[in-house]
Amino acid sequence: MPEPGKILGQNHILSYLKNSIKKNAIPHALLFTGIEGLGKGDLAYEMFMVCNCKKYDSSIDEFKSNKFYNNLGACFYCKSCKKSLSKNHPDLIELNPSGLYIRIDQIRELRTILIRDNIEAFYRFVIIYQADKMTIDASNALLKILEEPPEGTIFVLTAIDKSALLNTITSRCQILKFKPVSKNIIFQILIREYNIEPEMAHIMASLSNGSIGRALSMDKPKWRLLRNFTISQLSSLNKNNFGALIAFAEKLSQNNQNINEILNWISTWLRDISIYKYCPEKIINKDFEPYIKKYALKFSQKEIIERIYALEFAIKNINKANQRLTFDNLMLKLAF
């Protein structure tokens, strides 16, 4: 379950929700869309707190309390808020994927719960995280609930994109789109609030794709070690050392949970080499600048573009072909 945190760059959504809460005009179903790490789940949870807060104050604007940010005006101290913060409120129902999907059995169980009246809260909330992972059967079962929603119940669905949901579901929701946060804002937040050194903050912000959550996930020793290993090995690839190339490919292919991250690092590495001659100040991997400079000055743009094409081919086929073989071929083509 998320914990309330500062919602960055979403003033259009905060303003809409504050006004809706103040006027007691909250839609019975909301759909929060946008990339991961923008606070969709956090804000859905905080909405539940605010809608049931006994001392709600709409004039409150982004102050810090008990390590949580207040985006909407909850007091954090009343009985309802304390139960919410302790993750022990009986009228908050949360659904997450069971394995890869949200299944029909989960929606059937939800329907059974919703037959009963609210226990304590004025507004009961159903938060469905990653709603775009519902099976068709689960989606159709949820649709039946949304067609005749129980009184006093608000549904909040989160998804990366509304296109992955049935049109009949999205048409019954107020859709609020979370925008990616600018790289500069993420950079400043990482330095000011998380005391991350500027060089690493620049790298994290550049790789975040506009997601503060994604940026913060990089502030871990394991992430840094794997990134440093990957790029340092890329910096020393030699087509004449076949054994080292294959050993590196094998090591990368074993990191199943980080495959997409690794491919992204390789992409930024090639990007930096490609632009270094023209815009050295815009490279992402500043901690590897001497190696980037070496390759940028030594090899032609044609040679670099050939390697970018090889990477694009690997990205398209990484989930279709043998993962180990894909990395073997990629490293052979990347080596200079």
C-alpha positions, 0 to 999 in steps of 0.5 A: 500500500502506498504512503502519502508523499509529495505529488510533483508536477500535478497541480491540475489534478490536485486543484480538481480534487480539492475543488471536488472534495470541498464541494462534495462533488466527487465522481463515483469512479476515477481513473488515474493514468500516467507512467509509474512513479508519479504518485497515482496510488499515493494520491488515491490513498490520500483521497480516502484519508481526506474524504473521511478526515474529521478535521479536514481543512481545504486551506492546507497546502503542501505542508510536511507532517509525520514524514508525510506530505499533505497534498489535499488537506487531511489533518493526520491526527483524527481517529480516521486519519490515524487508522489510515496511516496505520494501514488499518482502516476497515473501509479501504479496499485495495486490489493489486494484481495476483501474479500478472493479472487482476482476476475475476475471483478478486472482483467477485470477492470485492462484490461480496464485500460491497454488499455490506454497508460501510463500517466506519467511513462516510466514503468507502474507497475501492482502489484498484492498482494497475487496473490495466492488468485486469483480465477480460472476465475481471473487467466485465465483472467490474463493469457490472459493479460500476453500472450500479455503484453502491452508495457511499463508495468511490472507485479509484483505478490506476493505469499507465494508459486508458487504452488498456481498459475496456471503453465501457469502463473508462466511459464511467470514470472521470479520467485524470492524466498524470504528467511526467515531471521535468528532468530539472525538477527531479534533479533539484528534488534529489539534491535538496530533499534526498542529499544525492550528489549532483553528478549522480542526481543528474544521471538519475534524473536523466534516466527517470523518464519523468518519474520521481519514483523511478529516479528514487528507485535508482538510489540503491547500492545494488542498482549503482553496482549493476549500472557501473558494472554494465557501463564499465564493461561496455567501455572496454568491449573488444571484438578481439576478446571473444571470451570476455564478450560472451562472459559479459553477455552471460552475466547480463542475461542472468539479470532477468528483473533488470533486463529493461534497465540494462538495455536502457543503460546501453542506449544512453551509453550509445547516445552519449557517444553519438552526441559527444562531438557536438554537445558534450555538456548534454551527455547522461553518463557524466561519470564515464565521460573519459571513455565516452570521449575516447569512443566519440573521437575514435569512431565514425558516426556510421559505426555508432549508428550501426550499433544503435540499430543492433541495440534496437533489434535486440530490444524488439526481440529480447522477449521473443528469442532466447535471451542469452543468444540475444545478448551474445549477438548484441555484444558481438555487434557492439564491440569495436 
